[in-house]
Amino acid sequence: MADPNPTVGELFKAKVVTHDDLNALVDAVLGGRMEERAELGEGDTVDVAAAVKANAFATAVLRDKTSTTGTRRTAARTAILQARAQKA
């Protein structure tokens, strides 16, 4: 039986979430526009703010004003990919 709450990374591998979808979520994090829930494909959502807050590394990197843009993007992307999606 398939996991009812797959990670965003699993949805990405299954091509439910596209590169553009993922990049838009990362851009939202870096732009400070994290909404409570972001829509993913096939009726799934992810709480991007909670995903970043739950990842200690991403939180530390995003708070560090000396972090490079690439490091910030990678940290946000990793936190999002590890987050569990929820059915809408």
C-alpha positions as protocol buffer text, in pm:
chain_id: "A"
residue {
  index: 1
  type: MET
  ca { x: 0 y: 0 z: 0 }
}
residue {
  index: 2
  type: ALA
  ca { x: 131 y: 344 z: -91 }
}
residue {
  index: 3
  type: ASP
  ca { x: 222 y: 586 z: 186 }
}
residue {
  index: 4
  type: PRO
  ca { x: -78 y: 818 z: 241 }
}
residue {
  index: 5
  type: ASN
  ca { x: 160 y: 1100 z: 334 }
}
residue {
  index: 6
  type: PRO
  ca { x: 464 y: 1077 z: 105 }
}
residue {
  index: 7
  type: THR
  ca { x: 750 y: 1323 z: 129 }
}
residue {
  index: 8
  type: VAL
  ca { x: 772 y: 1599 z: -127 }
}
residue {
  index: 9
  type: GLY
  ca { x: 1090 y: 1424 z: -245 }
}
residue {
  index: 10
  type: GLU
  ca { x: 893 y: 1106 z: -314 }
}
residue {
  index: 11
  type: LEU
  ca { x: 635 y: 1308 z: -506 }
}
residue {
  index: 12
  type: PHE
  ca { x: 920 y: 1473 z: -697 }
}
residue {
  index: 13
  type: LYS
  ca { x: 1064 y: 1132 z: -791 }
}
residue {
  index: 14
  type: ALA
  ca { x: 718 y: 1021 z: -904 }
}
residue {
  index: 15
  type: LYS
  ca { x: 699 y: 1339 z: -1117 }
}
residue {
  index: 16
  type: VAL
  ca { x: 393 y: 1464 z: -932 }
}
residue {
  index: 17
  type: VAL
  ca { x: 595 y: 1768 z: -825 }
}
residue {
  index: 18
  type: THR
  ca { x: 797 y: 1933 z: -1103 }
}
residue {
  index: 19
  type: HIS
  ca { x: 1124 y: 2127 z: -1096 }
}
residue {
  index: 20
  type: ASP
  ca { x: 921 y: 2444 z: -1151 }
}
residue {
  index: 21
  type: ASP
  ca { x: 693 y: 2361 z: -855 }
}
residue {
  index: 22
  type: LEU
  ca { x: 992 y: 2299 z: -631 }
}
residue {
  index: 23
  type: ASN
  ca { x: 1175 y: 2610 z: -747 }
}
residue {
  index: 24
  type: ALA
  ca { x: 865 y: 2820 z: -681 }
}
residue {
  index: 25
  type: LEU
  ca { x: 849 y: 2689 z: -324 }
}
residue {
  index: 26
  type: VAL
  ca { x: 1220 y: 2761 z: -270 }
}
residue {
  index: 27
  type: ASP
  ca { x: 1176 y: 3112 z: -415 }
}
residue {
  index: 28
  type: ALA
  ca { x: 885 y: 3170 z: -177 }
}
residue {
  index: 29
  type: VAL
  ca { x: 1099 y: 3067 z: 121 }
}
residue {
  index: 30
  type: LEU
  ca { x: 1385 y: 3293 z: 17 }
}
residue {
  index: 31
  type: GLY
  ca { x: 1145 y: 3578 z: -54 }
}
residue {
  index: 32
  type: GLY
  ca { x: 977 y: 3544 z: 286 }
}
residue {
  index: 33
  type: ARG
  ca { x: 645 y: 3446 z: 125 }
}
residue {
  index: 34
  type: MET
  ca { x: 590 y: 3114 z: 298 }
}
residue {
  index: 35
  type: GLU
  ca { x: 219 y: 3049 z: 303 }
}
residue {
  index: 36
  type: GLU
  ca { x: 68 y: 2811 z: 554 }
}
residue {
  index: 37
  type: ARG
  ca { x: -10 y: 2552 z: 286 }
}
residue {
  index: 38
  type: ALA
  ca { x: 124 y: 2527 z: -68 }
}
residue {
  index: 39
  type: GLU
  ca { x: -58 y: 2323 z: -331 }
}
residue {
  index: 40
  type: LEU
  ca { x: 125 y: 2036 z: -493 }
}
residue {
  index: 41
  type: GLY
  ca { x: 2 y: 1808 z: -770 }
}
residue {
  index: 42
  type: GLU
  ca { x: -281 y: 1556 z: -734 }
}
residue {
  index: 43
  type: GLY
  ca { x: -449 y: 1722 z: -434 }
}
residue {
  index: 44
  type: ASP
  ca { x: -148 y: 1727 z: -204 }
}
residue {
  index: 45
  type: THR
  ca { x: -33 y: 2022 z: 4 }
}
residue {
  index: 46
  type: VAL
  ca { x: 275 y: 2100 z: 211 }
}
residue {
  index: 47
  type: ASP
  ca { x: 322 y: 2343 z: 498 }
}
residue {
  index: 48
  type: VAL
  ca { x: 641 y: 2510 z: 378 }
}
residue {
  index: 49
  type: ALA
  ca { x: 693 y: 2725 z: 687 }
}
residue {
  index: 50
  type: ALA
  ca { x: 663 y: 2421 z: 914 }
}
residue {
  index: 51
  type: ALA
  ca { x: 898 y: 2223 z: 690 }
}
residue {
  index: 52
  type: VAL
  ca { x: 1169 y: 2487 z: 717 }
}
residue {
  index: 53
  type: LYS
  ca { x: 1118 y: 2534 z: 1092 }
}
residue {
  index: 54
  type: ALA
  ca { x: 1137 y: 2157 z: 1148 }
}
residue {
  index: 55
  type: ASN
  ca { x: 1474 y: 2138 z: 975 }
}
residue {
  index: 56
  type: ALA
  ca { x: 1742 y: 2269 z: 1214 }
}
residue {
  index: 57
  type: PHE
  ca { x: 2001 y: 2309 z: 938 }
}
residue {
  index: 58
  type: ALA
  ca { x: 1768 y: 2507 z: 710 }
}
residue {
  index: 59
  type: THR
  ca { x: 1661 y: 2728 z: 999 }
}
residue {
  index: 60
  type: ALA
  ca { x: 2022 y: 2802 z: 1092 }
}
residue {
  index: 61
  type: VAL
  ca { x: 2130 y: 2871 z: 735 }
}
residue {
  index: 62
  type: LEU
  ca { x: 1833 y: 3097 z: 662 }
}
residue {
  index: 63
  type: ARG
  ca { x: 1892 y: 3298 z: 980 }
}
residue {
  index: 64
  type: ASP
  ca { x: 2263 y: 3341 z: 904 }
}
residue {
  index: 65
  type: LYS
  ca { x: 2297 y: 3666 z: 710 }
}
residue {
  index: 66
  type: THR
  ca { x: 2641 y: 3557 z: 582 }
}
residue {
  index: 67
  type: SER
  ca { x: 2504 y: 3245 z: 407 }
}
residue {
  index: 68
  type: THR
  ca { x: 2541 y: 3252 z: 31 }
}
residue {
  index: 69
  type: THR
  ca { x: 2235 y: 3244 z: -193 }
}
residue {
  index: 70
  type: GLY
  ca { x: 2328 y: 2896 z: -315 }
}
residue {
  index: 71
  type: THR
  ca { x: 2356 y: 2763 z: 39 }
}
residue {
  index: 72
  type: ARG
  ca { x: 2025 y: 2921 z: 132 }
}
residue {
  index: 73
  type: ARG
  ca { x: 1855 y: 2768 z: -176 }
}
residue {
  index: 74
  type: THR
  ca { x: 2000 y: 2424 z: -101 }
}
residue {
  index: 75
  type: ALA
  ca { x: 1893 y: 2436 z: 264 }
}
residue {
  index: 76
  type: ALA
  ca { x: 1537 y: 2544 z: 176 }
}
residue {
  index: 77
  type: ARG
  ca { x: 1513 y: 2285 z: -102 }
}
residue {
  index: 78
  type: THR
  ca { x: 1631 y: 2005 z: 129 }
}
residue {
  index: 79
  type: ALA
  ca { x: 1380 y: 2100 z: 399 }
}
residue {
  index: 80
  type: ILE
  ca { x: 1097 y: 2105 z: 146 }
}
residue {
  index: 81
  type: LEU
  ca { x: 1195 y: 1771 z: -11 }
}
residue {
  index: 82
  type: GLN
  ca { x: 1201 y: 1606 z: 334 }
}
residue {
  index: 83
  type: ALA
  ca { x: 861 y: 1745 z: 434 }
}
residue {
  index: 84
  type: ARG
  ca { x: 555 y: 1520 z: 439 }
}
residue {
  index: 85
  type: ALA
  ca { x: 275 y: 1614 z: 203 }
}
residue {
  index: 86
  type: GLN
  ca { x: -85 y: 1605 z: 321 }
}
residue {
  index: 87
  type: LYS
  ca { x: -399 y: 1537 z: 120 }
}
residue {
  index: 88
  type: ALA
  ca { x: -597 y: 1856 z: 70 }
}
